[in-house]
Amino acid sequence: MKSISYILVALHALAIIASCSCGTESGRGNVSEANGKGLCRYAEYFEIAEAKDEGGVCGYCIITVSPYGGKRDTVRLHKPIERIVCLSSTHVACLAEIGADSVVCAVSGMRYLSNPSVRRRYAMTENSQLQNGASPVYDIGYDNSLDYERILLLKPDLVTAYSVSAAEPQHVAKLRSLGVPVLLLHDHLEEHPLARAEYIRLFGALAGRAEIADSMFLSIRDRYLSQVCYKPGYRKKVMLNVPYADAWYIPGGDNYMSRLIHDAGGEVLGAARGTGKSGVISIEKAYSLSQQADLWLNPGHCRSRKELSDMHQLFPAFGPLARALPIYNNTLRMTPGGGNDFWESGAVRPDIVLEDLCHIMSGSHDGKLQYFLSLD
């Protein structure tokens, strides 16, 4: 077993509020065993437990578990963080939901970020016009092209990152070798919509707003569950997606998007039951499924029926286009740089996303949707 500890006080000899140690270890184990006081109810890949330091000061032990083989990251926190670098926009959204996005000192890919507060501070930083005590925010680039020098100058209490494979990302290994504390999160791989929202609890613990985060999550959970369509009977048949690089991906029945659609009273055509993994179908199979569809959701980048119709020579014959059925895309809130707030704030507020989908399924939205755009 290998263990790597990062003592944040050593990084900030002067007046650091966050006292946090980070480490990694192999072996999944049972995350809920951490002090026996787990708080999570939906999320599979993190756990929070109360912890005490050698002096008896209470704090939190935060453990994240990779779905790729069970590698674990651990943070023991006894004071709130003051400076955080977020390599994912959803991490910013979690902090914003609990009113703590002021601790964000840098992000990866500002052009894709929707959060107006952080974007405003970034613009003021770029123009050297910070006002009212606002702290600066920087764009530190992407992956292996991160601005390591800038990150070291910022002296962050923590960097939150993510991975897309079992191997530790090279930029994460580089940051750790430089003594920068990193916590790998896997919120983007959680299948249940409420599991992704539950990460506000993790950030609440980091930012010293655990009670606010717990209360916020419970409110989101209750509002989400109050809208779930439990009634048996006919479900709207939903055509989903368009081809990507000549492959048409259909998410499994347990997938994040499939769950949202199911909870709104719909059913994804072609979705395999009992799995969250996506399958690939041919254009011919997609055409056949489209003849059963009541509506079409998330057709790539398209923002009009003409744009969708022009995408492929067979599309005009697809059911929703041929029969003038509803077509919606989750691209209502796009940034000028191509970011999509559906995957940012929408991940934290599945109750609002579900409300949109319920209105779409019933046809009762009157144009008042938060994340979805009608291609009409």
FENGIPE-V518538 format. One record per pair of residues at least 4 apart in sequence whose C-alpha atoms are under 8 Angstrom apart, sorted by the first residue. I is the first residue (numbers start at 1). J is the second residue. D is the distance in Angstrom with one decimal. If there is no record, write none. Layout:
i->I j->J d->D
i->I j->J d->D
//
This chain:
i->1 j->25 d->6.2
i->1 j->26 d->6.4
i->2 j->24 d->7.2
i->2 j->25 d->5.8
i->2 j->26 d->7.6
i->3 j->23 d->5.8
i->3 j->24 d->5.7
i->3 j->25 d->5.9
i->4 j->22 d->7.1
i->4 j->23 d->4.7
i->4 j->24 d->6.2
i->5 j->21 d->5.8
i->5 j->22 d->5.3
i->5 j->23 d->5.0
i->6 j->20 d->7.5
i->6 j->21 d->5.0
i->6 j->22 d->5.3
i->6 j->23 d->7.1
i->6 j->179 d->6.6
i->6 j->180 d->7.3
i->6 j->181 d->5.8
i->7 j->11 d->7.1
i->7 j->19 d->7.4
i->7 j->20 d->6.4
i->7 j->21 d->5.3
i->7 j->22 d->7.7
i->8 j->12 d->6.3
i->8 j->16 d->7.9
i->8 j->18 d->7.3
i->8 j->19 d->5.8
i->8 j->20 d->5.8
i->8 j->21 d->6.7
i->8 j->157 d->6.4
i->8 j->181 d->7.5
i->9 j->13 d->5.5
i->9 j->14 d->7.9
i->9 j->16 d->6.5
i->9 j->19 d->6.4
i->11 j->155 d->6.8
i->11 j->179 d->7.8
i->12 j->16 d->5.8
i->12 j->155 d->6.9
i->16 j->82 d->7.8
i->17 j->79 d->5.8
i->17 j->80 d->6.2
i->17 j->81 d->6.2
i->17 j->82 d->6.5
i->18 j->77 d->7.1
i->18 j->78 d->7.1
i->18 j->79 d->4.6
i->18 j->80 d->4.9
i->18 j->81 d->4.2
i->18 j->82 d->6.4
i->18 j->157 d->6.3
i->19 j->76 d->8.0
i->19 j->77 d->5.8
i->19 j->78 d->5.7
i->19 j->79 d->5.4
i->19 j->80 d->7.5
i->19 j->81 d->7.6
i->20 j->75 d->6.2
i->20 j->76 d->5.3
i->20 j->77 d->4.6
i->20 j->78 d->6.8
i->20 j->79 d->7.6
i->20 j->157 d->7.5
i->21 j->74 d->7.6
i->21 j->75 d->5.3
i->21 j->76 d->5.4
i->21 j->77 d->7.0
i->21 j->181 d->7.5
i->22 j->73 d->6.8
i->22 j->74 d->5.3
i->22 j->75 d->4.6
i->22 j->76 d->6.9
i->22 j->181 d->6.0
i->22 j->182 d->6.9
i->22 j->183 d->7.1
i->23 j->72 d->8.0
i->23 j->73 d->5.4
i->23 j->74 d->5.2
i->23 j->75 d->6.9
i->24 j->71 d->7.0
i->24 j->72 d->5.3
i->24 j->73 d->4.4
i->24 j->74 d->6.3
i->25 j->71 d->5.9
i->25 j->72 d->5.2
i->25 j->73 d->6.7
i->26 j->70 d->6.6
i->26 j->71 d->4.6
i->26 j->72 d->6.1
i->27 j->69 d->7.5
i->27 j->70 d->5.4
i->27 j->71 d->5.8
i->27 j->72 d->7.3
i->28 j->65 d->6.6
i->28 j->69 d->7.3
i->28 j->70 d->4.1
i->28 j->71 d->6.2
i->28 j->72 d->6.8
i->29 j->70 d->7.9
i->31 j->46 d->7.5
i->31 j->47 d->6.1
i->31 j->63 d->7.1
i->31 j->65 d->7.7
i->32 j->36 d->6.3
i->32 j->37 d->7.1
i->32 j->38 d->5.2
i->32 j->47 d->6.4
i->33 j->37 d->7.5
i->33 j->38 d->7.4
i->34 j->38 d->7.0
i->34 j->47 d->7.9
i->34 j->48 d->7.7
i->34 j->49 d->5.8
i->34 j->61 d->7.5
i->35 j->49 d->6.0
i->35 j->50 d->6.6
i->35 j->51 d->7.0
i->36 j->49 d->7.2
i->37 j->48 d->7.6
i->37 j->49 d->5.2
i->37 j->50 d->6.6
i->38 j->47 d->6.1
i->38 j->48 d->5.5
i->38 j->49 d->5.2
i->39 j->47 d->6.8
i->39 j->48 d->5.9
i->39 j->49 d->6.9
i->40 j->46 d->7.7
i->40 j->47 d->6.1
i->40 j->48 d->7.1
i->40 j->198 d->7.4
i->41 j->195 d->7.8
i->42 j->192 d->7.2
i->42 j->194 d->6.3
i->42 j->195 d->4.6
i->42 j->198 d->7.1
i->43 j->47 d->8.0
i->43 j->190 d->6.7
i->43 j->192 d->7.7
i->43 j->194 d->7.6
i->43 j->195 d->4.1
i->43 j->196 d->6.8
i->43 j->198 d->6.4
i->43 j->199 d->7.7
i->44 j->190 d->6.9
i->44 j->195 d->7.3
i->45 j->64 d->5.6
i->45 j->65 d->4.9
i->45 j->66 d->6.5
i->45 j->67 d->7.1
i->45 j->185 d->7.8
i->45 j->186 d->6.3
i->45 j->187 d->7.4
i->45 j->190 d->7.4
i->46 j->62 d->7.2
i->46 j->63 d->5.5
i->46 j->64 d->4.2
i->46 j->65 d->5.9
i->46 j->185 d->7.9
i->47 j->62 d->5.9
i->47 j->63 d->5.3
i->47 j->64 d->6.5
i->48 j->60 d->6.7
i->48 j->61 d->5.8
i->48 j->62 d->4.7
i->48 j->63 d->6.5
i->48 j->202 d->7.0
i->49 j->60 d->5.6
i->49 j->61 d->5.2
i->49 j->62 d->6.6
i->50 j->58 d->7.0
i->50 j->59 d->5.8
i->50 j->60 d->4.6
i->50 j->61 d->6.0
i->51 j->58 d->5.7
i->51 j->59 d->5.1
i->51 j->60 d->5.0
i->51 j->61 d->5.6
i->51 j->76 d->7.4
i->52 j->56 d->5.2
i->52 j->57 d->5.2
i->52 j->58 d->4.4
i->52 j->59 d->5.8
i->52 j->60 d->7.7
i->52 j->78 d->7.8
i->53 j->57 d->5.4
i->53 j->58 d->6.8
i->53 j->59 d->7.7
i->53 j->78 d->7.6
i->57 j->78 d->7.0
i->58 j->78 d->6.4
i->59 j->76 d->7.3
i->59 j->77 d->5.5
i->59 j->78 d->4.3
i->59 j->79 d->7.1
i->60 j->75 d->8.0
i->60 j->76 d->5.8
i->60 j->77 d->5.2
i->60 j->78 d->6.5
i->60 j->205 d->6.9
i->61 j->74 d->7.0
i->61 j->75 d->5.7
i->61 j->76 d->4.5
i->61 j->77 d->6.3
i->62 j->74 d->5.6
i->62 j->75 d->5.1
i->62 j->76 d->6.3
i->62 j->77 d->7.8
i->62 j->202 d->7.3
i->63 j->72 d->6.7
i->63 j->73 d->5.6
i->63 j->74 d->4.5
i->63 j->75 d->6.5
i->64 j->72 d->5.5
i->64 j->73 d->5.2
i->64 j->74 d->6.5
i->64 j->183 d->7.9
i->64 j->184 d->7.0
i->64 j->185 d->6.3
i->64 j->186 d->7.7
i->65 j->70 d->5.5
i->65 j->71 d->5.8
i->65 j->72 d->4.6
i->65 j->73 d->6.7
i->65 j->186 d->7.8
i->66 j->70 d->4.8
i->66 j->71 d->5.2
i->66 j->72 d->6.3
i->66 j->166 d->7.7
i->66 j->185 d->7.8
i->66 j->186 d->6.7
i->67 j->71 d->7.9
i->67 j->186 d->7.8
i->68 j->165 d->6.6
i->68 j->166 d->4.6
i->69 j->166 d->6.7
i->73 j->183 d->6.2
i->73 j->184 d->6.6
i->74 j->183 d->7.4
i->75 j->183 d->7.4
i->77 j->206 d->7.1
i->79 j->208 d->7.2
i->80 j->205 d->7.6
i->80 j->206 d->5.7
i->80 j->207 d->4.8
i->80 j->208 d->4.7
i->81 j->103 d->7.6
i->81 j->157 d->6.0
i->81 j->158 d->7.6
i->81 j->206 d->5.9
i->81 j->207 d->5.4
i->81 j->208 d->7.5
i->82 j->103 d->5.3
i->82 j->156 d->8.0
i->82 j->157 d->6.7
i->82 j->207 d->7.4
i->83 j->103 d->5.0
i->83 j->104 d->5.9
i->83 j->105 d->5.8
i->83 j->155 d->7.8
i->83 j->156 d->5.0
i->83 j->157 d->5.4
i->83 j->158 d->7.0
i->84 j->103 d->6.0
i->84 j->104 d->5.0
i->84 j->105 d->5.8
i->84 j->106 d->7.1
i->84 j->156 d->5.4
i->84 j->157 d->5.8
i->84 j->158 d->5.1
i->84 j->159 d->5.7
i->84 j->160 d->7.5
i->85 j->104 d->6.0
i->85 j->105 d->5.8
i->85 j->106 d->4.8
i->85 j->107 d->5.7
i->85 j->156 d->6.5
i->85 j->158 d->6.5
i->85 j->159 d->4.6
i->85 j->160 d->6.4
i->86 j->91 d->6.1
i->86 j->92 d->6.5
i->86 j->104 d->7.1
i->86 j->106 d->6.4
i->86 j->107 d->4.9
i->86 j->108 d->6.7
i->86 j->159 d->6.0
i->86 j->160 d->5.2
i->86 j->161 d->6.7
i->87 j->91 d->7.7
i->87 j->107 d->5.6
i->87 j->108 d->4.8
i->87 j->142 d->7.9
i->87 j->159 d->7.4
i->87 j->160 d->6.1
i->87 j->161 d->5.1
i->87 j->162 d->7.4
i->88 j->92 d->7.1
i->88 j->107 d->7.4
i->88 j->108 d->6.8
i->88 j->160 d->7.6
i->88 j->161 d->6.6
i->88 j->162 d->7.3
i->89 j->93 d->6.4
i->89 j->107 d->7.7
i->89 j->108 d->7.9
i->89 j->112 d->7.8
i->89 j->113 d->5.9
i->89 j->114 d->8.0
i->89 j->344 d->5.7
i->90 j->94 d->6.3
i->90 j->343 d->7.1
i->90 j->344 d->4.6
i->90 j->345 d->6.7
i->90 j->347 d->6.9
i->90 j->348 d->7.5
i->91 j->95 d->6.5
i->91 j->160 d->7.5
i->91 j->203 d->7.9
i->92 j->96 d->6.1
i->92 j->101 d->6.4
i->92 j->104 d->7.3
i->92 j->115 d->7.5
i->93 j->97 d->6.1
i->93 j->101 d->7.9
i->93 j->115 d->7.1
i->93 j->344 d->6.0
i->93 j->345 d->5.2
i->93 j->348 d->6.8
i->94 j->98 d->6.9
i->94 j->197 d->7.9
i->94 j->199 d->6.7
i->94 j->200 d->4.8
i->94 j->203 d->6.5
i->94 j->345 d->7.7
i->94 j->348 d->6.3
i->95 j->99 d->6.3
i->95 j->100 d->4.9
i->95 j->101 d->4.9
i->95 j->200 d->6.8
i->95 j->203 d->6.2
i->95 j->204 d->7.4
i->96 j->100 d->5.5
i->96 j->101 d->4.7
i->96 j->115 d->7.8
i->97 j->200 d->7.4
i->97 j->348 d->7.7
i->98 j->200 d->7.3
i->98 j->204 d->7.0
i->98 j->209 d->7.3
i->98 j->212 d->6.6
i->98 j->213 d->6.0
i->98 j->216 d->7.4
i->100 j->207 d->6.8
i->101 j->117 d->7.8
i->101 j->118 d->7.2
i->102 j->118 d->7.6
i->102 j->135 d->7.4
i->103 j->207 d->8.0
i->104 j->118 d->7.5
i->104 j->137 d->6.9
i->105 j->135 d->7.4
i->105 j->136 d->6.3
i->105 j->137 d->4.6
i->105 j->138 d->6.4
i->105 j->154 d->7.6
i->105 j->156 d->7.7
i->106 j->137 d->5.0
i->106 j->138 d->4.5
i->106 j->139 d->5.6
i->106 j->140 d->6.4
i->107 j->137 d->7.6
i->107 j->138 d->6.5
i->107 j->139 d->5.2
i->107 j->140 d->6.1
i->107 j->141 d->7.8
i->108 j->139 d->5.7
i->108 j->140 d->5.5
i->108 j->141 d->5.1
i->108 j->142 d->5.7
i->109 j->113 d->6.9
i->109 j->139 d->6.2
i->109 j->140 d->7.4
i->109 j->141 d->5.8
i->109 j->142 d->6.7
i->110 j->119 d->7.2
i->110 j->139 d->5.8
i->111 j->335 d->7.2
i->111 j->336 d->7.3
i->111 j->337 d->4.8
i->111 j->338 d->7.3
i->111 j->339 d->6.9
i->112 j->335 d->6.3
i->112 j->336 d->8.0
i->112 j->337 d->5.6
i->112 j->338 d->5.8
i->112 j->339 d->3.8
i->112 j->340 d->7.2
i->113 j->119 d->7.3
i->113 j->335 d->7.1
i->113 j->339 d->6.1
i->113 j->341 d->7.8
i->113 j->344 d->7.9
i->114 j->119 d->7.5
i->114 j->334 d->7.7
i->114 j->335 d->6.2
i->114 j->339 d->6.9
i->114 j->340 d->7.3
i->114 j->341 d->5.8
i->114 j->344 d->7.3
i->115 j->119 d->6.2
i->116 j->120 d->5.9
i->117 j->121 d->6.4
i->118 j->122 d->6.1
i->118 j->137 d->7.1
i->119 j->123 d->6.2
i->120 j->124 d->6.3
i->121 j->125 d->6.0
i->121 j->130 d->7.1
i->121 j->134 d->6.9
i->121 j->135 d->7.2
i->121 j->136 d->6.1
i->121 j->137 d->6.0
i->122 j->126 d->6.2
i->122 j->136 d->6.5
i->122 j->137 d->4.8
i->122 j->138 d->6.2
i->122 j->139 d->8.0
i->123 j->127 d->6.2
i->124 j->128 d->5.8
i->124 j->129 d->4.8
i->124 j->130 d->5.1
i->124 j->131 d->7.8
i->124 j->136 d->7.6
i->125 j->129 d->6.3
i->125 j->130 d->6.0
i->125 j->136 d->5.3
i->125 j->137 d->6.4
i->125 j->138 d->7.5
i->130 j->134 d->5.8
i->130 j->135 d->7.2
i->130 j->136 d->7.1
i->140 j->146 d->5.6
i->140 j->147 d->5.0
i->140 j->148 d->7.8
i->140 j->150 d->7.0
i->140 j->151 d->7.3
i->141 j->145 d->6.1
i->141 j->146 d->4.7
i->141 j->147 d->6.2
i->142 j->146 d->5.1
i->143 j->169 d->7.9
i->143 j->170 d->7.8
i->143 j->171 d->5.7
i->144 j->170 d->6.5
i->144 j->171 d->5.0
i->145 j->171 d->8.0
i->146 j->171 d->7.3
i->147 j->151 d->6.4
i->148 j->152 d->6.2
i->148 j->175 d->7.5
i->149 j->153 d->6.3
i->150 j->154 d->6.2
i->151 j->155 d->6.4
i->151 j->156 d->7.1
i->152 j->156 d->7.6
i->152 j->180 d->7.6
i->155 j->180 d->7.9
i->156 j->180 d->7.6
i->157 j->181 d->7.0
i->158 j->180 d->7.2
i->158 j->181 d->5.2
i->158 j->182 d->5.8
i->158 j->183 d->7.2
i->159 j->180 d->7.5
i->159 j->181 d->6.2
i->159 j->182 d->4.7
i->159 j->183 d->6.3
i->160 j->182 d->5.8
i->160 j->183 d->5.0
i->160 j->184 d->6.0
i->160 j->185 d->6.9
i->161 j->172 d->7.5
i->161 j->182 d->6.9
i->161 j->183 d->6.1
i->161 j->184 d->4.8
i->161 j->185 d->6.0
i->162 j->184 d->5.1
i->162 j->185 d->5.1
i->162 j->186 d->6.0
i->163 j->167 d->8.0
i->163 j->168 d->7.0
i->163 j->169 d->6.4
i->163 j->184 d->7.1
i->163 j->185 d->7.6
i->163 j->186 d->7.2
i->168 j->172 d->6.8
i->168 j->173 d->6.8
i->169 j->173 d->6.4
i->170 j->174 d->6.1
i->171 j->175 d->6.1
i->172 j->176 d->6.2
i->172 j->182 d->7.0
i->173 j->177 d->6.1
i->174 j->178 d->6.4
i->175 j->179 d->6.6
i->175 j->180 d->5.3
i->175 j->181 d->7.5
i->175 j->182 d->7.3
i->176 j->180 d->5.1
i->176 j->181 d->6.2
i->176 j->182 d->6.7
i->186 j->190 d->7.0
i->187 j->195 d->7.7
i->187 j->196 d->5.5
i->187 j->199 d->7.1
i->188 j->196 d->7.2
i->190 j->195 d->6.1
i->190 j->196 d->6.0
i->190 j->256 d->7.3
i->191 j->195 d->7.2
i->191 j->196 d->7.8
i->191 j->254 d->6.7
i->191 j->255 d->5.3
i->191 j->256 d->4.5
i->191 j->259 d->7.9
i->191 j->276 d->7.0
i->192 j->196 d->6.8
i->192 j->254 d->7.9
i->192 j->255 d->7.5
i->192 j->256 d->5.6
i->192 j->259 d->6.9
i->193 j->197 d->6.6
i->193 j->256 d->6.0
i->193 j->259 d->7.4
i->193 j->260 d->7.0
i->193 j->347 d->7.2
i->193 j->350 d->5.9
i->194 j->198 d->6.1
i->194 j->221 d->6.5
i->194 j->350 d->6.7
i->195 j->199 d->7.2
i->196 j->347 d->6.1
i->196 j->348 d->6.5
i->197 j->217 d->7.0
i->197 j->220 d->8.0
i->197 j->347 d->6.1
i->197 j->348 d->4.2
i->197 j->349 d->6.4
i->197 j->350 d->7.0
i->198 j->202 d->7.5
i->198 j->217 d->6.2
i->198 j->348 d->7.7
i->199 j->203 d->6.5
i->199 j->348 d->7.9
i->200 j->204 d->5.8
i->200 j->213 d->5.8
i->200 j->214 d->7.9
i->200 j->217 d->7.0
i->200 j->348 d->7.4
i->201 j->205 d->6.3
i->201 j->210 d->6.3
i->201 j->213 d->5.1
i->201 j->214 d->5.8
i->201 j->217 d->7.2
i->202 j->206 d->6.4
i->202 j->210 d->7.9
i->203 j->207 d->6.0
i->203 j->209 d->8.0
i->203 j->210 d->7.9
i->203 j->213 d->7.8
i->204 j->208 d->5.9
i->204 j->209 d->4.5
i->204 j->210 d->4.3
i->204 j->211 d->7.5
i->204 j->212 d->7.1
i->204 j->213 d->5.1
i->204 j->214 d->7.7
i->205 j->209 d->6.0
i->205 j->210 d->4.7
i->205 j->213 d->8.0
i->206 j->210 d->7.9
i->209 j->213 d->6.1
i->210 j->214 d->6.0
i->211 j->215 d->6.1
i->212 j->216 d->6.0
i->213 j->217 d->6.0
i->214 j->218 d->6.2
i->215 j->219 d->6.2
i->216 j->220 d->6.3
i->217 j->221 d->6.0
i->218 j->222 d->6.0
i->219 j->223 d->6.1
i->220 j->224 d->6.0
i->220 j->349 d->6.8
i->220 j->350 d->7.6
i->220 j->351 d->6.0
i->221 j->225 d->6.1
i->221 j->351 d->7.4
i->222 j->226 d->6.1
i->223 j->227 d->6.7
i->223 j->351 d->6.0
i->224 j->228 d->6.7
i->224 j->350 d->6.9
i->224 j->351 d->4.3
i->224 j->352 d->7.9
i->224 j->354 d->7.0
i->227 j->263 d->7.8
i->227 j->264 d->7.5
i->227 j->351 d->8.0
i->227 j->354 d->7.4
i->227 j->355 d->7.1
i->227 j->358 d->7.8
i->228 j->263 d->4.8
i->228 j->264 d->5.9
i->228 j->265 d->7.7
i->229 j->262 d->7.8
i->229 j->263 d->5.3
i->229 j->264 d->5.6
i->229 j->265 d->5.3
i->230 j->263 d->7.5
i->230 j->265 d->7.9
i->235 j->265 d->5.4
i->235 j->266 d->4.8
i->235 j->267 d->6.0
i->236 j->265 d->6.5
i->236 j->266 d->4.4
i->236 j->267 d->6.0
i->236 j->293 d->7.7
i->236 j->294 d->5.9
i->236 j->295 d->7.7
i->236 j->361 d->6.8
i->237 j->266 d->6.0
i->237 j->267 d->5.1
i->237 j->268 d->6.2
i->237 j->269 d->6.2
i->237 j->292 d->6.8
i->237 j->293 d->4.9
i->237 j->294 d->5.2
i->237 j->295 d->6.8
i->238 j->266 d->6.5
i->238 j->267 d->5.7
i->238 j->268 d->4.8
i->238 j->269 d->5.7
i->238 j->293 d->5.5
i->238 j->294 d->6.1
i->238 j->295 d->5.3
i->238 j->296 d->5.7
i->238 j->297 d->6.9
i->239 j->268 d->6.3
i->239 j->269 d->5.8
i->239 j->289 d->7.3
i->239 j->290 d->6.1
i->239 j->293 d->5.7
i->239 j->294 d->7.8
i->239 j->295 d->6.2
i->239 j->296 d->4.5
i->239 j->297 d->6.2
i->240 j->250 d->7.0
i->240 j->268 d->6.7
i->240 j->269 d->7.4
i->240 j->296 d->5.9
i->240 j->297 d->5.0
i->240 j->298 d->6.1
i->240 j->299 d->6.9
i->241 j->248 d->7.4
i->241 j->249 d->7.2
i->241 j->250 d->7.4
i->241 j->296 d->7.9
i->241 j->297 d->6.4
i->241 j->298 d->5.1
i->241 j->299 d->4.6
i->241 j->300 d->6.1
i->242 j->248 d->5.9
i->242 j->249 d->7.7
i->242 j->298 d->7.8
i->242 j->299 d->5.2
i->242 j->300 d->5.8
i->243 j->247 d->5.0
i->243 j->248 d->4.0
i->243 j->249 d->6.9
i->243 j->283 d->8.0
i->244 j->248 d->6.0
i->244 j->249 d->7.5
i->247 j->280 d->6.2
i->247 j->281 d->7.1
i->247 j->282 d->7.3
i->248 j->280 d->5.4
i->248 j->281 d->5.5
i->248 j->282 d->6.6
i->248 j->283 d->7.2
i->248 j->286 d->8.0
i->249 j->278 d->6.0
i->249 j->279 d->5.6
i->249 j->280 d->4.6
i->249 j->281 d->6.6
i->250 j->270 d->6.6
i->250 j->271 d->6.0
i->250 j->278 d->5.3
i->250 j->279 d->5.3
i->250 j->280 d->6.2
i->250 j->281 d->7.3
i->251 j->255 d->5.8
i->251 j->257 d->7.5
i->251 j->258 d->6.7
i->251 j->271 d->5.8
i->251 j->272 d->7.6
i->251 j->276 d->6.5
i->251 j->277 d->6.1
i->251 j->278 d->4.0
i->251 j->279 d->6.3
i->252 j->258 d->6.9
i->252 j->271 d->4.8
i->252 j->272 d->4.8
i->252 j->273 d->6.2
i->252 j->274 d->7.3
i->252 j->275 d->5.2
i->252 j->276 d->4.4
i->252 j->277 d->5.1
i->252 j->278 d->5.1
i->252 j->279 d->7.0
i->253 j->258 d->5.5
i->253 j->259 d->6.9
i->253 j->268 d->7.5
i->253 j->271 d->5.2
i->253 j->272 d->5.4
i->253 j->273 d->4.7
i->253 j->274 d->6.1
i->253 j->275 d->5.9
i->253 j->276 d->6.0
i->254 j->258 d->6.3
i->254 j->259 d->6.0
i->254 j->273 d->7.0
i->254 j->274 d->6.1
i->254 j->275 d->5.2
i->254 j->276 d->4.3
i->254 j->277 d->7.9
i->255 j->259 d->6.0
i->255 j->275 d->7.1
i->255 j->276 d->4.0
i->255 j->277 d->6.8
i->255 j->278 d->7.9
i->256 j->260 d->6.5
i->256 j->276 d->7.6
i->257 j->261 d->6.3
i->258 j->262 d->6.0
i->258 j->267 d->7.4
i->258 j->268 d->6.3
i->258 j->271 d->7.9
i->259 j->263 d->6.0
i->260 j->264 d->6.3
i->260 j->354 d->6.3
i->260 j->357 d->7.8
i->261 j->265 d->6.5
i->261 j->266 d->5.1
i->261 j->267 d->6.4
i->261 j->268 d->7.2
i->261 j->354 d->7.8
i->261 j->357 d->6.9
i->262 j->266 d->4.7
i->262 j->267 d->5.5
i->262 j->268 d->7.7
i->263 j->354 d->7.5
i->264 j->354 d->6.2
i->264 j->355 d->7.8
i->264 j->357 d->5.8
i->264 j->358 d->4.8
i->264 j->361 d->7.0
i->265 j->358 d->7.1
i->265 j->361 d->6.8
i->266 j->361 d->7.0
i->269 j->289 d->6.4
i->269 j->293 d->7.5
i->270 j->289 d->7.2
i->271 j->278 d->7.9
i->271 j->279 d->7.8
i->272 j->279 d->7.7
i->281 j->285 d->6.1
i->281 j->286 d->6.6
i->282 j->286 d->6.2
i->283 j->287 d->6.1
i->284 j->288 d->6.4
i->285 j->289 d->6.2
i->286 j->290 d->6.0
i->287 j->291 d->6.7
i->287 j->314 d->7.9
i->287 j->317 d->7.9
i->287 j->318 d->5.7
i->287 j->319 d->7.8
i->288 j->292 d->7.6
i->289 j->293 d->6.8
i->290 j->318 d->5.6
i->290 j->319 d->4.9
i->290 j->320 d->6.9
i->291 j->318 d->6.6
i->291 j->319 d->4.6
i->291 j->320 d->7.8
i->292 j->319 d->7.2
i->293 j->319 d->6.5
i->293 j->320 d->6.7
i->294 j->320 d->6.9
i->294 j->325 d->6.5
i->294 j->326 d->7.4
i->295 j->320 d->5.8
i->295 j->325 d->5.7
i->295 j->326 d->4.9
i->295 j->327 d->5.7
i->296 j->320 d->6.3
i->296 j->325 d->7.9
i->296 j->326 d->6.5
i->296 j->327 d->4.6
i->296 j->328 d->6.4
i->297 j->327 d->5.9
i->297 j->328 d->5.0
i->297 j->329 d->5.6
i->297 j->330 d->7.8
i->298 j->328 d->6.2
i->298 j->329 d->4.2
i->298 j->330 d->5.8
i->299 j->308 d->7.3
i->299 j->328 d->7.7
i->299 j->329 d->6.1
i->300 j->329 d->7.6
i->301 j->331 d->7.5
i->302 j->307 d->5.7
i->302 j->308 d->5.6
i->302 j->329 d->7.5
i->303 j->307 d->6.8
i->303 j->308 d->7.7
i->303 j->329 d->7.1
i->303 j->331 d->7.7
i->303 j->373 d->7.4
i->303 j->374 d->7.9
i->303 j->375 d->5.7
i->304 j->308 d->6.4
i->304 j->375 d->4.6
i->304 j->376 d->6.7
i->305 j->309 d->5.9
i->305 j->321 d->7.4
i->305 j->327 d->8.0
i->305 j->375 d->5.6
i->305 j->376 d->6.7
i->306 j->310 d->6.0
i->307 j->311 d->6.4
i->308 j->312 d->7.7
i->308 j->315 d->7.3
i->309 j->313 d->7.5
i->309 j->315 d->5.4
i->309 j->316 d->5.3
i->309 j->321 d->7.5
i->310 j->315 d->7.6
i->311 j->315 d->7.2
i->314 j->318 d->6.9
i->315 j->321 d->7.2
i->316 j->321 d->5.7
i->316 j->322 d->5.8
i->317 j->321 d->6.7
i->317 j->322 d->5.2
i->318 j->322 d->5.8
i->319 j->323 d->5.7
i->319 j->324 d->7.9
i->319 j->325 d->7.6
i->320 j->324 d->5.6
i->320 j->325 d->4.5
i->320 j->326 d->6.6
i->320 j->327 d->7.0
i->321 j->325 d->6.5
i->326 j->374 d->7.6
i->326 j->375 d->7.8
i->326 j->376 d->7.7
i->327 j->374 d->6.1
i->327 j->375 d->5.6
i->327 j->376 d->7.4
i->328 j->372 d->6.1
i->328 j->373 d->5.4
i->328 j->374 d->4.5
i->328 j->375 d->5.7
i->329 j->372 d->5.4
i->329 j->373 d->5.2
i->329 j->374 d->6.6
i->329 j->375 d->7.2
i->330 j->342 d->6.5
i->330 j->371 d->5.6
i->330 j->372 d->4.3
i->330 j->373 d->6.2
i->331 j->340 d->6.4
i->331 j->341 d->8.0
i->331 j->342 d->7.2
i->331 j->371 d->6.7
i->331 j->372 d->6.0
i->331 j->373 d->6.2
i->332 j->370 d->7.4
i->332 j->371 d->5.2
i->332 j->372 d->5.2
i->332 j->373 d->4.9
i->333 j->340 d->6.0
i->333 j->341 d->5.5
i->333 j->342 d->7.0
i->333 j->371 d->6.2
i->334 j->338 d->6.1
i->334 j->339 d->5.5
i->334 j->340 d->4.6
i->334 j->341 d->6.2
i->335 j->339 d->4.9
i->335 j->340 d->6.4
i->335 j->341 d->7.7
i->340 j->344 d->6.9
i->341 j->345 d->5.7
i->341 j->346 d->6.3
i->341 j->371 d->7.7
i->342 j->346 d->4.4
i->342 j->347 d->6.8
i->342 j->371 d->6.1
i->343 j->347 d->5.5
i->344 j->348 d->7.2
i->345 j->349 d->6.2
i->346 j->350 d->6.0
i->346 j->352 d->7.4
i->346 j->353 d->6.4
i->346 j->371 d->7.6
i->349 j->353 d->6.7
i->350 j->354 d->5.9
i->351 j->355 d->6.1
i->352 j->356 d->6.3
i->352 j->370 d->7.3
i->353 j->357 d->6.4
i->353 j->370 d->7.4
i->353 j->371 d->6.7
i->354 j->358 d->6.0
i->355 j->359 d->6.3
i->356 j->360 d->6.2
i->356 j->365 d->7.5
i->356 j->369 d->5.6
i->356 j->370 d->6.6
i->356 j->371 d->7.1
i->356 j->372 d->7.0
i->357 j->361 d->6.1
i->358 j->362 d->6.2
i->359 j->363 d->5.6
i->359 j->364 d->5.1
i->359 j->365 d->4.9
i->360 j->364 d->6.7
i->360 j->365 d->6.5
i->365 j->369 d->6.5
i->369 j->373 d->7.4
//
